Amino acid sequence: PQITYIEHDGTEHKVTAQNGQSVMQAAVNNDIEAIVAECGGACSCATCHCYIQEEWFEKTGPVDDMERSLLDFVPSPEPNSRLSCQITITDDLDGLVVRLPESQY
Ligand code: FES
């Protein structure tokens, strides 16, 4: 599936991801530095914050309690904030657009 990451300054990265990867892993594998992912996907660092475009939000699946509580600590949270390590890529997400925050800290 193809995922487009848009950095805060508008730089776009279109990447081809593998099913079963997380949106965080696909970013890290493609050297997208706006995703820091300090904890490596354990849902404990909140440095893989991203924004999901409205039309995709439901398709990315539910936000569990742990993710929700971490999202309280990210800079500039928005209603469409997610932690990218908690979104698993499937064919349903082909074409997903993910916006990245200015900073993860
Ligand atoms: Fe640490 Fe997502 S990579 S919470």
Backbone and ligand atoms as CSV (ligand in chain L), in Angstrom:
chain,resi,resn,atom,element,x,y,z
A,1,PRO,N,N,0.827,-1.203,0.000
A,1,PRO,CA,C,0.000,0.000,0.000
A,1,PRO,C,C,0.866,1.259,0.000
A,2,GLN,N,N,0.361,2.282,-0.654
A,2,GLN,CA,C,1.114,3.522,-0.702
A,2,GLN,C,C,0.636,4.482,0.392
A,3,ILE,N,N,1.591,5.058,1.083
A,3,ILE,CA,C,1.297,6.000,2.159
A,3,ILE,C,C,2.008,7.309,1.813
A,4,THR,N,N,1.317,8.418,1.984
A,4,THR,CA,C,1.950,9.719,1.775
A,4,THR,C,C,2.101,10.406,3.122
A,5,TYR,N,N,3.322,10.812,3.424
A,5,TYR,CA,C,3.614,11.566,4.635
A,5,TYR,C,C,3.874,13.009,4.223
A,6,ILE,N,N,3.228,13.937,4.891
A,6,ILE,CA,C,3.441,15.350,4.585
A,6,ILE,C,C,4.021,16.033,5.819
A,7,GLU,N,N,5.228,16.522,5.678
A,7,GLU,CA,C,5.877,17.192,6.798
A,7,GLU,C,C,5.239,18.541,7.054
A,8,HIS,N,N,5.568,19.107,8.205
A,8,HIS,CA,C,4.996,20.395,8.600
A,8,HIS,C,C,5.268,21.481,7.556
A,9,ASP,N,N,6.432,21.413,6.918
A,9,ASP,CA,C,6.779,22.441,5.925
A,9,ASP,C,C,6.225,22.117,4.535
A,10,GLY,N,N,5.450,21.045,4.432
A,10,GLY,CA,C,4.819,20.723,3.157
A,10,GLY,C,C,5.572,19.690,2.321
A,11,THR,N,N,6.754,19.307,2.753
A,11,THR,CA,C,7.505,18.289,2.011
A,11,THR,C,C,6.743,16.968,2.024
A,12,GLU,N,N,6.551,16.383,0.846
A,12,GLU,CA,C,5.803,15.133,0.748
A,12,GLU,C,C,6.722,13.952,0.511
A,13,HIS,N,N,6.416,12.864,1.169
A,13,HIS,CA,C,7.136,11.602,0.930
A,13,HIS,C,C,6.086,10.556,0.594
A,14,LYS,N,N,6.152,9.993,-0.610
A,14,LYS,CA,C,5.257,8.880,-0.954
A,14,LYS,C,C,6.059,7.602,-0.799
A,15,VAL,N,N,5.592,6.706,0.023
A,15,VAL,CA,C,6.344,5.475,0.228
A,15,VAL,C,C,5.432,4.270,-0.022
A,16,THR,N,N,6.066,3.173,-0.416
A,16,THR,CA,C,5.338,1.922,-0.553
A,16,THR,C,C,5.625,1.102,0.692
A,17,ALA,N,N,4.586,0.826,1.446
A,17,ALA,CA,C,4.736,0.124,2.716
A,17,ALA,C,C,4.288,-1.326,2.560
A,18,GLN,N,N,4.627,-2.137,3.571
A,18,GLN,CA,C,4.216,-3.543,3.579
A,18,GLN,C,C,3.007,-3.707,4.497
A,19,ASN,N,N,2.082,-4.556,4.107
A,19,ASN,CA,C,0.982,-4.890,5.014
A,19,ASN,C,C,1.551,-5.460,6.304
A,20,GLY,N,N,0.967,-5.086,7.418
A,20,GLY,CA,C,1.422,-5.589,8.713
A,20,GLY,C,C,2.418,-4.669,9.394
A,21,GLN,N,N,3.079,-3.797,8.623
A,21,GLN,CA,C,3.941,-2.790,9.227
A,21,GLN,C,C,3.061,-1.755,9.904
A,22,SER,N,N,3.666,-1.001,10.826
A,22,SER,CA,C,2.921,0.151,11.348
A,22,SER,C,C,3.256,1.375,10.503
A,23,VAL,N,N,2.389,2.374,10.616
A,23,VAL,CA,C,2.651,3.636,9.901
A,23,VAL,C,C,3.971,4.240,10.405
A,24,MET,N,N,4.295,4.007,11.665
A,24,MET,CA,C,5.581,4.473,12.213
A,24,MET,C,C,6.749,3.744,11.534
A,25,GLN,N,N,6.681,2.398,11.455
A,25,GLN,CA,C,7.805,1.641,10.869
A,25,GLN,C,C,8.055,2.046,9.426
A,26,ALA,N,N,6.997,2.230,8.678
A,26,ALA,CA,C,7.168,2.594,7.273
A,26,ALA,C,C,7.851,3.953,7.154
A,27,ALA,N,N,7.563,4.861,8.085
A,27,ALA,CA,C,8.222,6.173,8.060
A,27,ALA,C,C,9.699,6.044,8.414
A,28,VAL,N,N,9.981,5.301,9.478
A,28,VAL,CA,C,11.372,5.140,9.917
A,28,VAL,C,C,12.190,4.445,8.823
A,29,ASN,N,N,11.621,3.421,8.198
A,29,ASN,CA,C,12.340,2.695,7.144
A,29,ASN,C,C,12.666,3.596,5.959
A,30,ASN,N,N,11.889,4.646,5.800
A,30,ASN,CA,C,12.102,5.557,4.670
A,30,ASN,C,C,12.761,6.869,5.103
A,31,ASP,N,N,13.412,6.824,6.261
A,31,ASP,CA,C,14.198,7.971,6.747
A,31,ASP,C,C,13.388,9.252,6.889
A,32,ILE,N,N,12.147,9.113,7.289
A,32,ILE,CA,C,11.326,10.303,7.521
A,32,ILE,C,C,11.552,10.720,8.975
A,33,GLU,N,N,12.340,11.761,9.132
A,33,GLU,CA,C,12.855,12.076,10.467
A,33,GLU,C,C,11.842,12.750,11.373
A,34,ALA,N,N,10.738,13.213,10.801
A,34,ALA,CA,C,9.721,13.847,11.644
A,34,ALA,C,C,9.016,12.831,12.548
A,35,ILE,N,N,9.203,11.551,12.264
A,35,ILE,CA,C,8.744,10.493,13.180
A,35,ILE,C,C,9.978,10.013,13.941
A,36,VAL,N,N,9.993,10.243,15.239
A,36,VAL,CA,C,11.185,9.911,16.033
A,36,VAL,C,C,11.088,8.477,16.561
A,37,ALA,N,N,9.948,8.129,17.158
A,37,ALA,CA,C,9.686,6.754,17.590
A,37,ALA,C,C,10.737,6.205,18.542
A,38,GLU,N,N,10.994,6.949,19.600
A,38,GLU,CA,C,12.026,6.550,20.562
A,38,GLU,C,C,11.798,5.178,21.176
A,39,CYS,N,N,10.548,4.820,21.414
A,39,CYS,CA,C,10.306,3.554,22.116
A,39,CYS,C,C,10.229,2.377,21.150
A,40,GLY,N,N,10.315,2.634,19.874
A,40,GLY,CA,C,10.319,1.541,18.911
A,40,GLY,C,C,8.965,0.896,18.699
A,41,GLY,N,N,7.905,1.572,19.107
A,41,GLY,CA,C,6.570,1.051,18.814
A,41,GLY,C,C,5.866,0.440,19.996
A,42,ALA,N,N,6.381,0.671,21.204
A,42,ALA,CA,C,5.778,0.070,22.394
A,42,ALA,C,C,4.656,0.904,22.986
A,43,CYS,N,N,4.258,1.957,22.299
A,43,CYS,CA,C,3.210,2.854,22.791
A,43,CYS,C,C,3.581,3.432,24.142
A,44,SER,N,N,4.816,3.926,24.252
A,44,SER,CA,C,5.198,4.539,25.524
A,44,SER,C,C,5.958,5.845,25.372
A,45,CYS,N,N,6.300,6.270,24.149
A,45,CYS,CA,C,7.124,7.487,24.034
A,45,CYS,C,C,6.357,8.686,23.486
A,46,ALA,N,N,5.349,8.445,22.694
A,46,ALA,CA,C,4.567,9.517,22.058
A,46,ALA,C,C,5.380,10.386,21.106
A,47,THR,N,N,6.510,9.886,20.598
A,47,THR,CA,C,7.284,10.663,19.618
A,47,THR,C,C,7.059,10.135,18.203
A,48,CYS,N,N,5.931,9.490,18.006
A,48,CYS,CA,C,5.552,9.052,16.658
A,48,CYS,C,C,4.200,9.675,16.298
A,49,HIS,N,N,3.937,10.819,16.903
A,49,HIS,CA,C,2.660,11.519,16.713
A,49,HIS,C,C,2.457,11.919,15.250
A,50,CYS,N,N,1.232,11.761,14.784
A,50,CYS,CA,C,0.899,12.226,13.435
A,50,CYS,C,C,-0.573,12.630,13.420
A,51,TYR,N,N,-0.977,13.249,12.324
A,51,TYR,CA,C,-2.378,13.633,12.123
A,51,TYR,C,C,-2.903,12.865,10.922
A,52,ILE,N,N,-4.084,12.276,11.088
A,52,ILE,CA,C,-4.698,11.503,10.013
A,52,ILE,C,C,-5.778,12.344,9.364
A,53,GLN,N,N,-5.764,12.432,8.039
A,53,GLN,CA,C,-6.815,13.206,7.373
A,53,GLN,C,C,-8.181,12.621,7.700
A,54,GLU,N,N,-9.149,13.536,7.840
A,54,GLU,CA,C,-10.470,13.167,8.338
A,54,GLU,C,C,-11.059,11.948,7.629
A,55,GLU,N,N,-10.973,11.940,6.300
A,55,GLU,CA,C,-11.635,10.864,5.554
A,55,GLU,C,C,-10.993,9.491,5.815
A,56,TRP,N,N,-9.801,9.495,6.393
A,56,TRP,CA,C,-9.112,8.233,6.684
A,56,TRP,C,C,-9.230,7.821,8.138
A,57,PHE,N,N,-9.679,8.739,8.979
A,57,PHE,CA,C,-9.512,8.522,10.420
A,57,PHE,C,C,-10.146,7.218,10.886
A,58,GLU,N,N,-11.397,6.959,10.465
A,58,GLU,CA,C,-12.070,5.750,10.939
A,58,GLU,C,C,-11.377,4.494,10.456
A,59,LYS,N,N,-10.864,4.558,9.243
A,59,LYS,CA,C,-10.202,3.366,8.678
A,59,LYS,C,C,-8.935,2.982,9.425
A,60,THR,N,N,-8.345,3.932,10.133
A,60,THR,CA,C,-7.106,3.605,10.835
A,60,THR,C,C,-7.378,2.853,12.131
A,61,GLY,N,N,-8.657,2.666,12.475
A,61,GLY,CA,C,-8.976,1.827,13.623
A,61,GLY,C,C,-9.135,2.633,14.900
A,62,PRO,N,N,-9.588,1.950,15.960
A,62,PRO,CA,C,-9.873,2.644,17.208
A,62,PRO,C,C,-8.602,3.072,17.954
A,63,VAL,N,N,-8.755,4.095,18.767
A,63,VAL,CA,C,-7.668,4.561,19.638
A,63,VAL,C,C,-7.875,3.911,20.997
A,64,ASP,N,N,-6.916,3.121,21.465
A,64,ASP,CA,C,-7.133,2.475,22.763
A,64,ASP,C,C,-6.767,3.437,23.909
A,65,ASP,N,N,-7.043,3.001,25.144
A,65,ASP,CA,C,-6.876,3.897,26.298
A,65,ASP,C,C,-5.440,4.357,26.473
A,66,MET,N,N,-4.506,3.441,26.229
A,66,MET,CA,C,-3.093,3.786,26.429
A,66,MET,C,C,-2.663,4.863,25.432
A,67,GLU,N,N,-3.052,4.657,24.183
A,67,GLU,CA,C,-2.716,5.656,23.162
A,67,GLU,C,C,-3.374,6.991,23.502
A,68,ARG,N,N,-4.632,6.931,23.913
A,68,ARG,CA,C,-5.348,8.164,24.220
A,68,ARG,C,C,-4.655,8.935,25.341
A,69,SER,N,N,-4.193,8.225,26.351
A,69,SER,CA,C,-3.569,8.950,27.460
A,69,SER,C,C,-2.220,9.535,27.025
A,70,LEU,N,N,-1.495,8.843,26.155
A,70,LEU,CA,C,-0.225,9.413,25.666
A,70,LEU,C,C,-0.456,10.642,24.788
A,71,LEU,N,N,-1.555,10.627,24.067
A,71,LEU,CA,C,-1.831,11.765,23.173
A,71,LEU,C,C,-2.065,13.054,23.960
A,72,ASP,N,N,-2.312,12.925,25.278
A,72,ASP,CA,C,-2.424,14.137,26.097
A,72,ASP,C,C,-1.087,14.849,26.249
A,73,PHE,N,N,-0.003,14.153,25.959
A,73,PHE,CA,C,1.321,14.723,26.207
A,73,PHE,C,C,2.024,15.227,24.955
A,74,VAL,N,N,1.426,15.021,23.784
A,74,VAL,CA,C,2.124,15.466,22.575
A,74,VAL,C,C,1.952,16.978,22.417
A,75,PRO,N,N,2.939,17.631,21.788
A,75,PRO,CA,C,2.738,19.038,21.474
A,75,PRO,C,C,1.679,19.175,20.366
A,76,SER,N,N,0.865,20.185,20.434
A,76,SER,CA,C,-0.139,20.468,19.393
A,76,SER,C,C,-1.049,19.298,19.042
A,77,PRO,N,N,-1.712,18.693,20.042
A,77,PRO,CA,C,-2.661,17.630,19.696
A,77,PRO,C,C,-3.882,18.202,18.974
A,78,GLU,N,N,-4.464,17.399,18.121
A,78,GLU,CA,C,-5.693,17.790,17.430
A,78,GLU,C,C,-6.653,16.606,17.496
A,79,PRO,N,N,-7.928,16.831,17.169
A,79,PRO,CA,C,-8.874,15.711,17.257
A,79,PRO,C,C,-8.470,14.531,16.371
A,80,ASN,N,N,-7.711,14.790,15.323
A,80,ASN,CA,C,-7.299,13.703,14.428
A,80,ASN,C,C,-5.882,13.225,14.714
A,81,SER,N,N,-5.388,13.470,15.912
A,81,SER,CA,C,-4.058,12.986,16.286
A,81,SER,C,C,-4.071,11.472,16.493
A,82,ARG,N,N,-2.997,10.823,16.098
A,82,ARG,CA,C,-2.779,9.395,16.379
A,82,ARG,C,C,-1.298,9.198,16.668
A,83,LEU,N,N,-1.013,8.063,17.315
A,83,LEU,CA,C,0.369,7.611,17.407
A,83,LEU,C,C,0.566,6.622,16.264
A,84,SER,N,N,1.526,6.935,15.400
A,84,SER,CA,C,1.638,6.162,14.160
A,84,SER,C,C,2.055,4.717,14.394
A,85,CYS,N,N,2.652,4.414,15.548
A,85,CYS,CA,C,3.032,3.012,15.807
A,85,CYS,C,C,1.818,2.151,16.109
A,86,GLN,N,N,0.675,2.779,16.351
A,86,GLN,CA,C,-0.528,2.026,16.709
A,86,GLN,C,C,-1.460,1.840,15.515
A,87,ILE,N,N,-0.994,2.190,14.318
A,87,ILE,CA,C,-1.808,2.005,13.113
A,87,ILE,C,C,-1.121,0.950,12.242
A,88,THR,N,N,-1.823,-0.143,12.022
A,88,THR,CA,C,-1.277,-1.229,11.211
A,88,THR,C,C,-1.706,-1.040,9.766
A,89,ILE,N,N,-0.734,-1.140,8.872
A,89,ILE,CA,C,-1.013,-0.926,7.453
A,89,ILE,C,C,-1.643,-2.183,6.844
A,90,THR,N,N,-2.745,-1.951,6.123
A,90,THR,CA,C,-3.402,-3.017,5.363
A,90,THR,C,C,-3.744,-2.434,3.994
A,91,ASP,N,N,-4.243,-3.284,3.111
A,91,ASP,CA,C,-4.641,-2.780,1.790
A,91,ASP,C,C,-5.713,-1.698,1.895
A,92,ASP,N,N,-6.504,-1.757,2.969
A,92,ASP,CA,C,-7.547,-0.737,3.158
A,92,ASP,C,C,-6.971,0.664,3.311
A,93,LEU,N,N,-5.703,0.734,3.700
A,93,LEU,CA,C,-5.083,2.044,3.933
A,93,LEU,C,C,-4.275,2.508,2.716
A,94,ASP,N,N,-4.406,1.816,1.590
A,94,ASP,CA,C,-3.690,2.244,0.387
A,94,ASP,C,C,-4.133,3.663,0.021
A,95,GLY,N,N,-3.183,4.568,-0.067
A,95,GLY,CA,C,-3.506,5.964,-0.383
A,95,GLY,C,C,-3.594,6.863,0.844
A,96,LEU,N,N,-3.363,6.276,2.018
A,96,LEU,CA,C,-3.435,7.032,3.276
A,96,LEU,C,C,-2.526,8.267,3.239
A,97,VAL,N,N,-3.060,9.368,3.755
A,97,VAL,CA,C,-2.270,10.592,3.878
A,97,VAL,C,C,-2.102,10.912,5.356
A,98,VAL,N,N,-0.845,11.076,5.775
A,98,VAL,CA,C,-0.496,11.308,7.169
A,98,VAL,C,C,0.239,12.645,7.246
A,99,ARG,N,N,-0.250,13.549,8.051
A,99,ARG,CA,C,0.497,14.799,8.248
A,99,ARG,C,C,1.351,14.679,9.504
A,100,LEU,N,N,2.510,15.302,9.466
A,100,LEU,CA,C,3.457,15.176,10.569
A,100,LEU,C,C,3.561,16.502,11.315
A,101,PRO,N,N,3.706,16.431,12.638
A,101,PRO,CA,C,3.778,17.672,13.416
A,101,PRO,C,C,5.125,18.367,13.233
A,102,GLU,N,N,5.158,19.629,13.624
A,102,GLU,CA,C,6.398,20.398,13.499
A,102,GLU,C,C,7.494,19.777,14.356
A,103,SER,N,N,7.109,19.290,15.524
A,103,SER,CA,C,8.097,18.708,16.428
A,103,SER,C,C,7.430,17.592,17.222
A,104,GLN,N,N,8.237,16.607,17.635
A,104,GLN,CA,C,7.698,15.532,18.485
A,104,GLN,C,C,7.914,15.844,19.961
A,105,TYR,N,N,8.531,16.998,20.277
A,105,TYR,CA,C,8.841,17.305,21.685
A,105,TYR,C,C,8.193,18.608,22.116
L,1,FES,FE1,FE,6.776,5.202,20.828
L,1,FES,FE2,FE,4.816,5.132,19.027
L,1,FES,S1,S,6.908,4.744,18.729
L,1,FES,S2,S,4.661,5.547,21.134
